[in-house]
Amino acid sequence: MSWTPDRDLVVRRNPSYWDVDEHGNRLPYLDGIRFSFIKDDKLQLLEFAAGNLEESFRIPNEFFADIVDENKNPKGKWSRFRLLHKTALSTQFYGMVITKDVFRDLRVRRAINYAVDRNRIIRYVLKGQAAGPAHNGLVPPSMPGYRSDSVIGYTFNPARARELLAQAGYPNGVGFPEITLQLNAGGGRNVSIAEAIQGMLKEHLNISIKLQQVEFAQHLSDIDKGKAPFFRLGWVADYPDPESFLNLYYGKLVPSDDEDSPINSTRFRSAEFDRLFEQALSTTNRAERMRLYRMAEQIAIDNAPMLLILNDEDYRFVQPYVKNHPHNSMDRTNHHRTSMVPVRYAP
């Protein structure tokens, strides 16, 4: 195996791997796989179309409507490729460190949540390339057995947003300090979404947001240390259980001083949330556990430590000669049965 940061990761076949297929052929089939890190999604798609890549993850927003039809099938010249899509166990959000600056005020956090039109972002910025708006909670609707629609979250309500901001002492945004949204560098949809939200907060609350892009490793370090009071992140399930998301609110993960606070990066604390969360963890009855998780999540959502934006849907193009390409809601890929079979085109 070899890894060049920000460039590529190369994994090679283990000749001692134990498994075989139904015909007795040794697995994996491929001698190796190179994962290329191309930050520019337009360049990635062009490299794929030129035959230089076997897979292209995500579709540039500005191209999406021209490439994918209303039934989520590739169209035109793109129909010669395979398009895989899957509703992801993933949520995109902006975190607000509730111990910092204006984010100490619950009314400010709620005002920001009400001021963002998530449906408009999906329709006009992402061109539909998402599973849906995160109007309920952090746990996505695709979570098996979890009724996320029973969690009451935030929908677009600019009048309520302005009312809350005025109650916090900033009528029409007067006196509200400029705040910085930190996001990881690399452009693409993260910047497009940030620019849209920047515009919405200015339009509906008359508050100014500065965008600051930093390299991903530094971005994560700043978030853990609490140096980015307003930050962009996305969360993908590690396993299909709400605990994988709700531990981001678990107060006992927050240190008592200014030490790093990974996982619970907003530093949200609620004794009642922790009690319900711990009770859910120790409950073996699945239906009761889900009920306890929903009760706990409602407490966190009421306190609005995050601006929840959208639930993801993953799209990836694959060359037609690639067979058994894994694709699932957690983007966990096991390529030991992936193969490449030559495609013969009719003359």
Secondary structure, DSSP 8 states (H G I E B T S, - for coil): -EEETTTEEEEE--TT---B-TTS-BS-SSSEEEEE--S-HHHHHHHHHTTS-SEEES--HHHHHHHB-TTS-B-GGGGGSEEEEEEEEEEEEEEE-TTSGGGG-HHHHHHHHHT--HHHIIIIISTT-SSEE--S-SS-TTSTT--GGGS------HHHHHHHHHHTT-GGGTT---EEEEEESS-HHHHHHHHHHHHHHHHHH---EEEEEE-HHHHHHHHHHT--SEEEEEEE-SSSSTHHHHGGG-GGGS-SSSS---S-TT----HHHHHHHHHHHT---HHHHHHHHHHHHHHHHHH--EEEEEEEEEEEEE-TTEES----TT-----TT-EE-------
